[in-house]
Amino acid sequence: MNTITISLFTTLCVGILSASPPETLVRKKRYWIIDSFQITEEYPGPFPYLLGKIEVEKKFAVGFNLQGQGVTEEPKGTLSIDTQTGEIWVHKKIDYEEYQNLKLTFEARKIQNNVVDTRLGVEVKVMDINDNAPRFEKETYTVNLKESASQNTFLTGVLASDKDKYMTNNGTLDLRIVSVSPLPIDLEFYIEQSGPGNNRVGTILFKGCLDHEKAEKYTILVEAKDRGEKVQLSSTSTVIINIEDGNNHLPVFTGHTGSGRVKEGDEKVPVLRLQVSDQDTSGTDAWRAVYTIHGDTGNHFRITTDPQSNEGVLFVDKALDYEKGSLRNLSVSVTNVVPYHTCQVKSRPDEGLWDVVTTGDVPAIRQVVVTVEDVNEPPFFTPDVKNITVNENMPVGLTLEVFTATDLDHSYDNTLLYMKGEDLNEWVKVDSKTGTITTAKLLDREAPNVINGHYKVTLYAVDSGKPPMTGTGTLNIHLNDQNDNTPFLERTSMDMCLSDQASVTNITALDLDGDPYSGPFRFQLEGDVKDKWRIEPNNGYTVSLVKETTVHAGYHELKLRVFDLQGQQAVHNLSVSVCECDQMQHCNLRSATQLGGGTAIGILLALLLLGVLLLALMLSCEGEMRPIILEESSGALMKSYIETPGSDCAVPLLCQQIPAITAVTHDNCKKSTAAGAELESQSSYLLRASGQVYRPGLGRQQGSLHRVQSTTLNKSMIVSSKYWSEDSYLATYDGLLPVLHKRTYRLQMQGNELGDYPPHPYAEEGDPETSSQLDVISIPESPFNTDMLLHLGPRFNTLASLCTPKLNSS
């Protein structure tokens, strides 16, 4: 056991004795006193034992006191002093690893006045002994090592340390391998240590060859031992080396199953299964086979490993062609996921690594033959897509292209029949024997199914095999544009505001042709338009129609000539309605910003008025009024377009303004009611031809007009009947049409039109109480045929009483 000297350094303090004021002060000096003591850590006792005694010069009675580490500070209770003798006693063990020295203060005080006579500084040093064994960082280390690892491979590192004093034998340790289990064959584990003496790192390595079949696991016991002089302490740690099975057995082909035959054209189908045997552990990477195909120049084959049986499954991944070869010779090699490895020890020199021999992969190879069976394959076009460019409007019978197909089947009749596939516009025909494609109609670039000037035709080539097979070719026809379309207007009807300044509306022209046969266009107004109408600018796609202040309100017909870039022209009629600015909503055509909706209300009234006037012309031109006899047997109301029963009445204003109509139709006004019914059907047809449908009701407010489509009134809308000769029709048209336009415009400017406001209910049917507002309705004094109302049933009694005062009073 080592002993550390404990030195007691004593400092003699100078005391100053004080006297009473009359006495003279005397200065006295104390001398330094140094003593040495020894103590050992972890001393087993018995306790307390005497550590030493502090000697001081005493000329009077004193008391001793000790303060500091071990007494009043940690480790408390370790030391004490006899207050009378100055002896220092030790009461318990002290650990060098916790306290290497203790610092204390010694005092000697006069008993009579408790004044410090002597004060000493004390430093206690503790002696170290070998009381700590080396300790490993871990009790167990585990390492997984591949069987194919080479010698001198680092396995693991172990760390051990000693808490005893550094640079002493007690704190210096060494590492060594104590044992290895099981006993290695052709294998030796060794350890190399590094680092300071009290903190060692041991690196474990091996020499020779690993073999999983000889041992799957090695347990190595490593010892750390110090160099203590009286006693040597040690500890151990366990290192476990798990040897993973390597590939030390090559796979061997044992056979194959499957027909080894495939039909040409088949894909993703298995043709063979190859079997192998392997003595390595089943399910491990050393056992699992990896197959490789050799000689597959076209990359037609693929081989995979069955994870259960370890067989190699050969697939035809890409279709094979019988005409390119009926037999395909391949070779397949097999290895393992883990490379094959063997190790053999040749010699064991005393120093350095051993002499070993290793072997790598030596794959097994097997020849494979795949038979391709012939099948009837479809013919094919070369190329299968052709592109041609022709002008549109070429003559019928023009040869566009010749499509020929090839059939490589030599064991089948390769006679081909050409047929047309997709031809949406029926523009071409195909010669069934030669594949010649010619035009059957004029090709129009602006026709349907032509996309960006391209039209597609598909062609089929059908062989005579069993079953017949078909090849497909595509002809893309690019049509060069020609100037075969004239410009046209986006709209021909518009409204304009009557104001003190010039007003403007837009006109847009379009052309089905492409560049350079379309716009920008040139616009030119025809006729007497000076100081009335003009176009600004006269070139472009959209220009402005400007109305001067000299143009009056009403309906105006203009002629507009439009030219494309090549001078191709067309004349269009413009229908312009000029209205007061505050009456724009009553124009018979909507404004440019509202045009997409429908025909204006004014044109509806014009067409309705036309039908009514024609009906009136056929039924009346005389001042005589004849009542229409109602047939009571029908039990139904007769259709009427006025609120009272119909009668023959003259239209003097119309007849005066249009003498031709009066002359022609005077006799016709006397026709029977059947003629009136015929004319009514004509009026209905006239309204339908103009895009309007009139649904009659009981009165003016209940009738309704419904727009079908927007159009302009023209000669085609007036249909002659058996009462109108062709000459009379032609004679009356030119005089009738201007009057209708003027009357229609004047009528529609007066106020709300039909359908502009909803009807107001005054009373409900069957309600005995009537509204007071009905009192203002004036009842005509003319005779009223109430018998008709009585025949309609009791629901019409109230109406009959209102119409006839006598019935009301009764």
Secondary structure as the mmCIF struct_conf table of DSSP 4:
data_model
#
loop_
_struct_conf.conf_type_id
_struct_conf.id
_struct_conf.beg_label_comp_id
_struct_conf.beg_label_asym_id
_struct_conf.beg_label_seq_id
_struct_conf.end_label_comp_id
_struct_conf.end_label_asym_id
_struct_conf.end_label_seq_id
STRN STRN1 ILE A 4 LEU A 8
HELX_LH_PP_P HELX_LH_PP_P1 LEU A 12 GLY A 15
STRN STRN2 ILE A 16 ILE A 16
TURN_TY1_P TURN_TY1_P1 PRO A 21 PRO A 22
BEND BEND1 GLU A 23 GLU A 23
HELX_LH_PP_P HELX_LH_PP_P2 THR A 24 LEU A 25
STRN STRN3 ARG A 27 ARG A 27
HELX_LH_PP_P HELX_LH_PP_P3 ARG A 30 TRP A 32
STRN STRN4 ASP A 35 ILE A 39
STRN STRN5 THR A 40 THR A 40
TURN_TY1_P TURN_TY1_P2 GLU A 41 GLU A 42
BEND BEND2 PHE A 47 PRO A 48
STRN STRN6 TYR A 49 LYS A 53
BEND BEND3 LYS A 59 PHE A 60
STRN STRN7 VAL A 62 GLY A 68
STRN STRN8 GLN A 69 GLN A 69
TURN_TY1_P TURN_TY1_P3 GLY A 70 THR A 72
STRN STRN9 GLU A 73 GLU A 73
BEND BEND4 GLU A 74 PRO A 75
TURN_TY1_P TURN_TY1_P4 LYS A 76 GLY A 77
BEND BEND5 THR A 78 THR A 78
STRN STRN10 LEU A 79 ILE A 81
TURN_TY1_P TURN_TY1_P5 THR A 83 THR A 85
STRN STRN11 GLU A 87 VAL A 90
BEND BEND6 LYS A 92 LYS A 92
TURN_TY1_P TURN_TY1_P6 TYR A 96 GLU A 98
BEND BEND7 GLN A 100 GLN A 100
STRN STRN12 ASN A 101 LYS A 110
TURN_TY1_P TURN_TY1_P7 ILE A 111 ASN A 113
STRN STRN13 VAL A 116 LYS A 125
HELX_LH_PP_P HELX_LH_PP_P4 VAL A 126 VAL A 126
STRN STRN14 MET A 127 MET A 127
HELX_LH_PP_P HELX_LH_PP_P5 ASP A 128 ASP A 128
BEND BEND8 ASN A 130 ASN A 130
STRN STRN15 ARG A 135 PHE A 136
BEND BEND9 GLU A 137 GLU A 137
BEND BEND10 GLU A 139 GLU A 139
STRN STRN16 THR A 140 LYS A 146
TURN_TY1_P TURN_TY1_P8 GLU A 147 SER A 148
HELX_LH_PP_P HELX_LH_PP_P6 ALA A 149 SER A 150
TURN_TY1_P TURN_TY1_P9 GLN A 151 ASN A 152
STRN STRN17 THR A 156 SER A 161
BEND BEND11 ASP A 164 ASP A 164
HELX_LH_PP_P HELX_LH_PP_P7 LYS A 165 LYS A 165
TURN_TY1_P TURN_TY1_P10 TYR A 166 MET A 167
BEND BEND12 THR A 168 THR A 168
HELX_RH_3T_P HELX_RH_3T_P1 ASN A 169 GLY A 171
STRN STRN18 LEU A 173 SER A 181
BEND BEND13 PRO A 182 PRO A 182
HELX_LH_PP_P HELX_LH_PP_P8 LEU A 183 PRO A 184
BEND BEND14 ILE A 185 ASP A 186
STRN STRN19 LEU A 187 SER A 194
BEND BEND15 GLY A 195 GLY A 195
TURN_TY1_P TURN_TY1_P11 GLY A 197 ASN A 198
STRN STRN20 ASN A 199 GLY A 208
TURN_TY1_P TURN_TY1_P12 HIS A 212 LYS A 214
BEND BEND16 GLU A 216 GLU A 216
STRN STRN21 LYS A 217 ASP A 226
BEND BEND17 GLU A 229 LYS A 230
STRN STRN22 SER A 234 GLU A 244
STRN STRN23 ASN A 247 ASN A 247
BEND BEND18 HIS A 249 HIS A 249
STRN STRN24 VAL A 252 THR A 257
BEND BEND19 GLY A 258 GLY A 258
STRN STRN25 ARG A 261 LYS A 263
TURN_TY1_P TURN_TY1_P13 GLU A 264 GLY A 265
BEND BEND20 LYS A 268 LYS A 268
STRN STRN26 VAL A 269 SER A 277
BEND BEND21 ASP A 280 ASP A 280
HELX_LH_PP_P HELX_LH_PP_P9 THR A 281 THR A 281
TURN_TY1_P TURN_TY1_P14 SER A 282 GLY A 283
BEND BEND22 THR A 284 THR A 284
TURN_TY1_P TURN_TY1_P15 ASP A 285 TRP A 287
BEND BEND23 ARG A 288 ARG A 288
STRN STRN27 ALA A 289 HIS A 294
BEND BEND24 GLY A 295 GLY A 295
TURN_TY1_P TURN_TY1_P16 THR A 297 GLY A 298
STRN STRN28 PHE A 301 THR A 305
TURN_TY1_P TURN_TY1_P17 PRO A 307 SER A 309
HELX_LH_PP_P HELX_LH_PP_P10 GLU A 311 GLU A 311
STRN STRN29 GLY A 312 VAL A 316
BEND BEND25 LYS A 318 LYS A 318
HELX_RH_3T_P HELX_RH_3T_P2 TYR A 322 LYS A 324
BEND BEND26 SER A 326 SER A 326
STRN STRN30 LEU A 327 ASN A 336
BEND BEND27 VAL A 337 VAL A 338
HELX_LH_PP_P HELX_LH_PP_P11 PRO A 339 PRO A 339
STRN STRN31 TYR A 340 TYR A 340
STRN STRN32 THR A 342 SER A 347
BEND BEND28 ASP A 350 GLY A 352
STRN STRN33 ASP A 355 THR A 359
STRN STRN34 ALA A 364 GLU A 373
HELX_LH_PP_P HELX_LH_PP_P12 ASP A 374 ASP A 374
HELX_LH_PP_P HELX_LH_PP_P13 GLU A 377 PRO A 379
STRN STRN35 PHE A 380 PHE A 381
BEND BEND29 THR A 382 ASP A 384
STRN STRN36 VAL A 385 ASN A 391
TURN_TY1_P TURN_TY1_P18 GLU A 392 ASN A 393
HELX_LH_PP_P HELX_LH_PP_P14 MET A 394 PRO A 395
TURN_TY1_P TURN_TY1_P19 VAL A 396 GLY A 397
STRN STRN37 THR A 399 VAL A 402
STRN STRN38 ALA A 405 THR A 406
BEND BEND30 HIS A 410 TYR A 412
STRN STRN39 LEU A 417 LYS A 420
TURN_TY1_P TURN_TY1_P20 LEU A 424 ASN A 425
STRN STRN40 VAL A 428 VAL A 430
TURN_TY1_P TURN_TY1_P21 SER A 432 THR A 434
STRN STRN41 THR A 436 THR A 439
BEND BEND31 ALA A 440 LYS A 441
TURN_TY1_P TURN_TY1_P22 ARG A 445 GLU A 446
BEND BEND32 ALA A 447 ALA A 447
TURN_TY1_P TURN_TY1_P23 PRO A 448 ASN A 449
STRN STRN42 ILE A 451 ILE A 451
TURN_TY1_P TURN_TY1_P24 ASN A 452 GLY A 453
STRN STRN43 HIS A 454 VAL A 462
BEND BEND33 GLY A 465 PRO A 467
STRN STRN44 THR A 470 ASN A 480
HELX_LH_PP_P HELX_LH_PP_P15 ASP A 481 ASP A 481
BEND BEND34 ASN A 483 ASN A 483
STRN STRN45 PHE A 488 LEU A 489
BEND BEND35 GLU A 490 GLU A 490
BEND BEND36 THR A 492 THR A 492
STRN STRN46 SER A 493 LEU A 498
BEND BEND37 ASP A 500 GLN A 501
STRN STRN47 SER A 503 LEU A 510
BEND BEND38 LEU A 512 ASP A 513
TURN_TY1_P TURN_TY1_P25 ASP A 515 PRO A 516
BEND BEND39 TYR A 517 SER A 518
BEND BEND40 PRO A 520 PRO A 520
STRN STRN48 PHE A 521 GLU A 526
BEND BEND41 GLY A 527 ASP A 528
TURN_TY1_P TURN_TY1_P26 LYS A 530 LYS A 532
STRN STRN49 TRP A 533 GLU A 536
BEND BEND42 PRO A 537 ASN A 538
STRN STRN50 ASN A 539 GLY A 540
BEND BEND43 TYR A 541 TYR A 541
STRN STRN51 THR A 542 LYS A 547
TURN_TY1_P TURN_TY1_P27 THR A 549 THR A 550
HELX_LH_PP_P HELX_LH_PP_P16 VAL A 551 HIS A 552
BEND BEND44 ALA A 553 ALA A 553
STRN STRN52 GLY A 554 PHE A 563
TURN_TY1_P TURN_TY1_P28 LEU A 565 GLN A 566
BEND BEND45 GLY A 567 GLY A 567
STRN STRN53 GLN A 569 GLU A 580
HELX_RH_3T_P HELX_RH_3T_P3 CYS A 581 HIS A 586
BEND BEND46 CYS A 587 LEU A 589
HELX_RH_3T_P HELX_RH_3T_P4 ALA A 592 GLN A 594
TURN_TY1_P TURN_TY1_P29 LEU A 595 GLY A 596
BEND BEND47 GLY A 597 GLY A 597
HELX_RH_AL_P HELX_RH_AL_P1 ILE A 601 LEU A 619
BEND BEND48 CYS A 621 GLY A 623
STRN STRN54 PRO A 627 PRO A 627
HELX_LH_PP_P HELX_LH_PP_P17 ILE A 628 GLU A 631
TURN_TY1_P TURN_TY1_P30 GLU A 632 SER A 633
BEND BEND49 SER A 634 SER A 634
BEND BEND50 ALA A 636 ALA A 636
HELX_LH_PP_P HELX_LH_PP_P18 LEU A 637 LYS A 639
BEND BEND51 TYR A 641 THR A 644
STRN STRN55 SER A 647 SER A 647
HELX_RH_AL_P HELX_RH_AL_P2 PRO A 652 GLN A 657
HELX_RH_AL_P HELX_RH_AL_P3 PRO A 659 THR A 665
TURN_TY1_P TURN_TY1_P31 HIS A 666 ASP A 667
HELX_RH_3T_P HELX_RH_3T_P5 ASN A 668 LYS A 670
BEND BEND52 LYS A 671 LYS A 671
HELX_RH_AL_P HELX_RH_AL_P4 THR A 673 ALA A 689
TURN_TY1_P TURN_TY1_P32 SER A 690 GLY A 691
STRN STRN56 GLN A 692 ARG A 695
BEND BEND53 LEU A 698 GLY A 699
TURN_TY1_P TURN_TY1_P33 ARG A 700 GLN A 702
STRN STRN57 SER A 704 ARG A 707
HELX_RH_3T_P HELX_RH_3T_P6 LYS A 715 MET A 717
TURN_TY1_P TURN_TY1_P34 LYS A 722 TYR A 723
BEND BEND54 TRP A 724 TRP A 724
HELX_RH_AL_P HELX_RH_AL_P5 GLU A 726 GLN A 748
TURN_TY1_P TURN_TY1_P35 MET A 749 MET A 749
BEND BEND55 GLN A 750 GLY A 751
TURN_TY1_P TURN_TY1_P36 LEU A 754 GLY A 755
BEND BEND56 ASP A 756 TYR A 757
TURN_TY1_P TURN_TY1_P37 GLU A 765 GLY A 766
BEND BEND57 PRO A 768 GLU A 769
HELX_RH_3T_P HELX_RH_3T_P7 SER A 772 VAL A 776
BEND BEND58 ILE A 777 ILE A 777
HELX_LH_PP_P HELX_LH_PP_P19 SER A 778 PRO A 780
BEND BEND59 SER A 782 SER A 782
TURN_TY1_P TURN_TY1_P38 THR A 786 THR A 786
HELX_RH_AL_P HELX_RH_AL_P6 ASP A 787 LEU A 790
TURN_TY1_P TURN_TY1_P39 HIS A 791 LEU A 792
HELX_RH_3T_P HELX_RH_3T_P8 PRO A 794 PHE A 796
HELX_RH_AL_P HELX_RH_AL_P7 ASN A 797 CYS A 803
HELX_RH_AL_P HELX_RH_AL_P8 PRO A 805 SER A 809
#
